[in-house]
Each structure stands twice: as C-alpha cells, then as structure tokens.
Amino acid sequence: MANYIVAISIFAVTFYFIISGKLDRTIASFAGALAMIGAGITLGFYSQEEAFHAIDFNMMGLLLGMMIIVSVCKKTGFFSYVAIKAAKASGGSPLRLMIMMGCITAFLSMALDNVTTIILVIPITILICDILGISPLPIIMSEIILSNIGGTGTMIGDPPNMMIASSANFSFTDFLVHLLPITLLAMVISLVALAFIFRKQMIHPSVDFSPISQINERAAIRDEKSLRKTVFSLIIVFALFILQKQLHLHHSFIALLGAGIVLILVRPNIEEIMKDIHWPILAFFASLFVLIGGLEKTGLLNLIAEQISRIANANYNLAKISILWVSACFASLVDRVPFTTAMIPIIKQVGVLGFNIDSLWWVLALGVGFGGSGTPIGSVVGVVGLAMSEKTSTPIDFKIWFKTATVVTVITLILVTLLIGII
C-alpha cells in the first residue's frame, strides 16, 4: 500500500508541474523520474536497471531521426514554396485559401513534425492574408485543427502515434489502413464545419489577388539541390516504412537510416542541425517513460487494466467509447504525451488478461489526436498557434477557440463514436 501512495504522489506532483507551467516540463519530468527511482530503490519496488529498461529507445530513435530530416528540409525553403503555391491556387478566395492551407498543413503534419509545420506555415499565412486584406483568423484556426487531425493519420505524424507504434509493434502501413481513412473523413467534416462557422468572413468580393499572383514561389526555395536530396531520402524512408514488416526493421532504424542518408547527401552544417533538434523533448520523453515505469512496477496500472477489462467483458464497444472520450478529455486539458505514456501499459495489461487490444490502440490514437484541439492547451500546436496569432489584428482568444476548435473536436469525436464498431 505504501508503494502505491508514494508512486501516485510522485506522479501527481510531477503531472501538476507539467500541466501548470510553473516548472519547465522537461525539468519537472526529470525531477519526477529521479524521485521515482529514489523511492523505488528505498521501498524496493523499482531498481535503476528497471528504470533504464523502461525507456522506449525505439520510439526515441524514431523521433530523433525524423527531427534531423525535418531540420534539413526546413532549411531548403520547401515549406514556404508550398504555402505560396497554395495561395496562388486559391485565386484570392478566402474559402479556398482556408481549405488549401488547412489541407497542406494536415498533409505536411502526416509526414513531418506538426509543431515545425505550424511554426513555418502560420507566418506565411499571416503575410498572405495581409496582402489580400483579409482576416487570417479562420485560416490559422483551420491550420491548427487540421494539423492535430492530420498528425493522427500516420505513424510518424505525432509523438503519441510513434509511442503506440513502438509499443504495439504496428507498422507504418497499419496506421495508413486503420487511421488514415478516418482522418481524411474527419478533415472533410472539420473543413465543412469551419466553413459554416466562419461563413461571414469567407465572403470577400473585393479581395485584390494581384499582389499574390506576382510572388515568385520558386524564389522561396533557398537550396534546390539539397531539397532534391532530402526528398530522395524521404522516399527511401517511406518505402522502408511500408516494407517494414517484410524486412523486419525497427522504426528507429529506418528513421535514423534516413537521417544518416540525408546528412551524407546534403552535408549541412551539423552544429546548426543539432541546434534544431528538440533535445528537451527527447529528455522529457525519457523521463516520462521512467516515471510511468515506476507506477507500473507498483501494480497500480494492473488494477486500472482490470477495471477496463470488466467493462470490455460486459460490452467491448463501450470500453472503446470510454477510452476514446476519456483520452480526448485528458488530451484537451493536459499534454497528450504523459497521458499516452500512462495508457500504454494499461492497454498492454488488458491484452494480457485475454482481450484482442488492437482496436483499443487505434481508439487511443484517435482520442488523443483529435482531442488535442479541444482546448488551446491541449497540444503544443495550439499553444504555438495562439501565440503567433497575437501578432495579427484578430488574435485568437479562448472564446473564439471554444466556438470553433472545441465544436469541431466534439463533431470529430462523435464521428469516431459512430464508427467505433468497425475500428
């Protein structure tokens, strides 16, 4: 009993500092991990060796490899090129611009880090809207929402998906088969809902399109030669992901191999690339794994898994719906990563108790992915998007968020609930 109380207390205090922002989340998780190891050694429920083995190095390698590839790609100007191209294709229509920029952000977020995508896309969006003389608010909202939705569609689109893939041994293709169709449908429904919510702003008959039409998007590409090499490396990475099960390759090996290829071909300034790597995020993940590993060793997560198993015994679809909505609620209020980290061993334990848990993994991914847009603090993308919108004449506030993103989140979750029987 003492083990439970101590482990839960350490986890609760750490979680509080992570979500409150009173302490940097990496520092909070690192301190929590050290406290969990110290308590485990003292009380005999968690050793240093067990803490080390609790870290999912497969997921960490996958994340590091993709960060390196994105860093090299970012420096070529590719993101700016795509955004300007989309603005031209919109013909100056706010509605078409919202749809195109939202879709581009979603598809980029499926293949690349969605935070990086948002950081690069929103400033270009603001510039384009300033030139056209329209409010960027609807377009920025569509980019934030569709970034979270799009990231749910693939294995490498969002950290929770990477964690699930590593834990459940799912391949890149598994995510395309099970999540991408639902993600695409959610994208369409979200855009329809946003078009209705912002219907007044979508009508701008006096928009002057000529300034945008004169921008040369080719000038946005700073290094075409490096871009071609980066695209070649990405093609290799995606091909290996698709053939992953046949080749018996780990996720981390594929991502790090792709990173190695792009570094050898492009030969960028390695110090600049290393500065672009989100080292605090990697440390944050490692610390969380150690923290949750301590909880798992107390047996507490097994008790929670048994409760879920009882619900599944009575009604398996009810268990899936419960996980979906609980995951979405947590993801909208706190960082999705700690919650996903906590849920992974619980779902694994449900499998040990005799249930086929494949569909539970997909429901968890959809819950934390779509739920991230429920509130402005539900995802890093939302926090970044809000901060960047403050530089515009129509900044996004909590009231606007709840009228738009929260509504769209509920609609997409209702969609998944209706589809729960086939997931």
DARA-V909704 format. One record per backbone hydrogen bond with DSSP energy under -1.0 kcal/mol. NH is the residue of the N-H (numbers start at 1). CO is the residue of the C=O. E is the energy in kcal/mol with one decimal. If there is no record, write none. Layout:
BEGIN
nh=(NH & NH)
co=(CO & CO)
e=(E & E)
END
This chain:
BEGIN
nh=(5 & 6 & 7 & 8 & 9 & 10 & 11 & 12 & 13 & 14 & 15 & 16 & 17 & 18 & 19 & 20 & 21 & 28 & 29 & 30 & 31 & 32 & 33 & 34 & 35 & 36 & 37 & 38 & 39 & 40 & 41 & 42 & 43 & 44 & 45 & 46 & 51 & 52 & 53 & 54 & 55 & 57 & 60 & 61 & 62 & 63 & 64 & 65 & 66 & 67 & 68 & 69 & 70 & 71 & 72 & 73 & 74 & 75 & 76 & 77 & 81 & 82 & 83 & 84 & 85 & 86 & 87 & 88 & 89 & 90 & 91 & 93 & 97 & 98 & 99 & 100 & 101 & 102 & 103 & 104 & 105 & 106 & 107 & 108 & 109 & 110 & 112 & 117 & 118 & 119 & 120 & 121 & 122 & 125 & 126 & 127 & 128 & 129 & 130 & 131 & 132 & 133 & 134 & 140 & 141 & 142 & 143 & 144 & 145 & 146 & 147 & 148 & 149 & 150 & 151 & 152 & 153 & 162 & 163 & 164 & 165 & 166 & 167 & 168 & 169 & 170 & 175 & 176 & 177 & 178 & 179 & 180 & 183 & 184 & 185 & 186 & 187 & 188 & 189 & 190 & 191 & 192 & 193 & 194 & 195 & 196 & 197 & 198 & 199 & 202 & 207 & 213 & 214 & 215 & 219 & 220 & 221 & 222 & 223 & 227 & 228 & 229 & 230 & 231 & 232 & 233 & 234 & 235 & 236 & 237 & 238 & 239 & 240 & 241 & 242 & 243 & 244 & 247 & 248 & 249 & 254 & 255 & 256 & 257 & 258 & 259 & 260 & 261 & 262 & 263 & 264 & 265 & 266 & 267 & 273 & 274 & 275 & 276 & 279 & 282 & 283 & 284 & 285 & 286 & 287 & 288 & 289 & 290 & 291 & 292 & 293 & 294 & 295 & 296 & 297 & 299 & 303 & 304 & 305 & 306 & 307 & 308 & 309 & 310 & 311 & 312 & 313 & 314 & 315 & 319 & 320 & 321 & 322 & 323 & 324 & 325 & 326 & 327 & 328 & 329 & 330 & 331 & 332 & 334 & 339 & 340 & 341 & 342 & 343 & 344 & 347 & 348 & 349 & 350 & 351 & 352 & 353 & 354 & 355 & 361 & 362 & 363 & 364 & 365 & 366 & 367 & 368 & 369 & 370 & 371 & 373 & 374 & 378 & 383 & 384 & 385 & 386 & 387 & 388 & 389 & 391 & 392 & 401 & 402 & 403 & 404 & 406 & 408 & 409 & 410 & 411 & 412 & 413 & 414 & 415 & 416 & 417 & 418 & 419 & 422)
co=(1 & 2 & 3 & 4 & 5 & 6 & 7 & 8 & 9 & 10 & 11 & 12 & 13 & 14 & 15 & 16 & 17 & 24 & 25 & 26 & 27 & 28 & 29 & 30 & 31 & 32 & 33 & 34 & 35 & 36 & 37 & 38 & 39 & 40 & 40 & 40 & 47 & 48 & 49 & 50 & 52 & 55 & 56 & 57 & 58 & 59 & 60 & 61 & 62 & 63 & 64 & 65 & 66 & 67 & 68 & 69 & 70 & 71 & 73 & 74 & 77 & 78 & 79 & 80 & 81 & 82 & 83 & 84 & 85 & 86 & 88 & 90 & 93 & 94 & 95 & 96 & 97 & 98 & 99 & 100 & 101 & 102 & 103 & 104 & 105 & 106 & 108 & 113 & 114 & 115 & 116 & 117 & 118 & 121 & 122 & 123 & 124 & 125 & 126 & 127 & 128 & 129 & 129 & 136 & 137 & 138 & 139 & 140 & 141 & 142 & 143 & 144 & 145 & 146 & 147 & 149 & 150 & 158 & 159 & 160 & 161 & 162 & 163 & 164 & 165 & 165 & 171 & 172 & 173 & 174 & 175 & 175 & 179 & 180 & 181 & 182 & 183 & 184 & 185 & 186 & 187 & 188 & 189 & 190 & 191 & 192 & 193 & 194 & 196 & 198 & 204 & 209 & 210 & 212 & 216 & 217 & 218 & 76 & 76 & 223 & 224 & 225 & 226 & 227 & 228 & 229 & 230 & 231 & 232 & 233 & 234 & 235 & 236 & 237 & 238 & 239 & 241 & 243 & 244 & 244 & 250 & 251 & 252 & 253 & 254 & 255 & 256 & 257 & 258 & 259 & 260 & 261 & 262 & 263 & 269 & 270 & 271 & 272 & 277 & 278 & 279 & 280 & 281 & 282 & 283 & 284 & 285 & 286 & 287 & 288 & 289 & 290 & 291 & 292 & 293 & 296 & 299 & 300 & 301 & 302 & 303 & 304 & 305 & 306 & 307 & 308 & 309 & 310 & 311 & 315 & 316 & 317 & 318 & 319 & 320 & 321 & 322 & 323 & 324 & 325 & 326 & 327 & 328 & 330 & 335 & 336 & 337 & 338 & 339 & 340 & 343 & 344 & 345 & 346 & 347 & 348 & 349 & 351 & 350 & 357 & 358 & 359 & 360 & 361 & 362 & 363 & 364 & 365 & 366 & 367 & 370 & 371 & 375 & 379 & 380 & 381 & 382 & 383 & 384 & 385 & 388 & 389 & 397 & 398 & 399 & 400 & 401 & 404 & 405 & 406 & 407 & 408 & 409 & 410 & 411 & 412 & 413 & 414 & 415 & 419)
e=(-2.2 & -2.5 & -2.6 & -2.9 & -2.2 & -2.4 & -2.4 & -3.1 & -2.5 & -2.3 & -2.9 & -2.4 & -2.0 & -2.0 & -2.5 & -2.3 & -1.1 & -2.8 & -2.5 & -2.3 & -2.6 & -2.3 & -2.4 & -2.2 & -2.3 & -2.4 & -2.3 & -2.6 & -2.7 & -2.5 & -2.6 & -2.1 & -2.8 & -1.5 & -1.0 & -1.2 & -1.9 & -2.1 & -2.2 & -1.0 & -1.1 & -1.3 & -1.9 & -2.4 & -1.8 & -2.4 & -2.4 & -2.5 & -2.1 & -2.0 & -2.0 & -1.9 & -2.5 & -2.3 & -2.0 & -2.3 & -2.8 & -1.2 & -1.4 & -1.1 & -1.9 & -2.2 & -2.1 & -2.4 & -2.2 & -2.1 & -2.1 & -2.2 & -2.1 & -1.4 & -1.3 & -1.5 & -2.8 & -2.4 & -2.3 & -2.9 & -2.8 & -2.1 & -2.4 & -2.7 & -2.3 & -2.2 & -2.8 & -2.6 & -2.2 & -1.0 & -2.8 & -2.0 & -2.3 & -2.4 & -1.7 & -2.6 & -2.3 & -2.3 & -2.7 & -2.0 & -2.5 & -2.7 & -2.2 & -2.0 & -2.1 & -1.5 & -2.2 & -3.0 & -2.5 & -2.0 & -2.1 & -2.4 & -2.5 & -2.5 & -1.5 & -1.7 & -2.2 & -2.9 & -2.2 & -1.1 & -1.6 & -1.7 & -2.4 & -2.5 & -2.8 & -2.1 & -2.2 & -3.0 & -1.0 & -1.2 & -1.3 & -1.5 & -2.4 & -2.4 & -2.5 & -1.5 & -2.6 & -2.8 & -2.0 & -2.4 & -2.2 & -1.9 & -2.3 & -2.5 & -2.3 & -2.2 & -2.4 & -2.7 & -2.5 & -1.8 & -2.6 & -2.7 & -1.3 & -1.3 & -1.4 & -2.0 & -1.1 & -1.6 & -1.2 & -1.3 & -1.1 & -1.9 & -1.4 & -2.0 & -2.2 & -1.6 & -2.4 & -2.7 & -2.1 & -2.0 & -2.4 & -2.3 & -1.8 & -2.2 & -2.8 & -2.3 & -2.3 & -2.2 & -2.2 & -1.8 & -1.1 & -2.2 & -1.3 & -1.5 & -1.8 & -2.2 & -2.7 & -2.4 & -2.5 & -2.2 & -2.4 & -2.5 & -2.4 & -2.2 & -2.2 & -2.7 & -2.6 & -1.8 & -1.9 & -2.5 & -1.6 & -1.2 & -2.0 & -1.6 & -2.4 & -2.3 & -2.4 & -2.3 & -2.3 & -2.1 & -2.4 & -1.8 & -2.3 & -3.0 & -2.1 & -1.5 & -1.5 & -2.5 & -1.9 & -1.3 & -1.2 & -1.6 & -2.3 & -2.1 & -1.5 & -2.0 & -2.3 & -1.8 & -1.8 & -2.5 & -2.4 & -1.7 & -3.1 & -1.7 & -1.8 & -2.6 & -2.4 & -2.2 & -2.4 & -2.4 & -2.5 & -2.4 & -2.2 & -2.5 & -2.5 & -2.8 & -1.7 & -3.0 & -1.1 & -2.6 & -2.8 & -2.0 & -2.2 & -2.0 & -2.7 & -2.2 & -2.0 & -1.8 & -1.7 & -1.7 & -1.6 & -1.7 & -1.4 & -1.7 & -1.5 & -2.2 & -2.2 & -2.3 & -2.3 & -2.6 & -2.6 & -1.9 & -2.5 & -1.9 & -1.4 & -2.1 & -1.6 & -1.8 & -2.8 & -2.7 & -2.4 & -2.1 & -2.5 & -1.8 & -1.3 & -2.0 & -2.4 & -2.6 & -1.5 & -1.2 & -1.9 & -2.7 & -2.6 & -2.2 & -2.2 & -2.5 & -2.2 & -2.2 & -1.9 & -2.1 & -2.3 & -2.2 & -1.4 & -2.1)
END
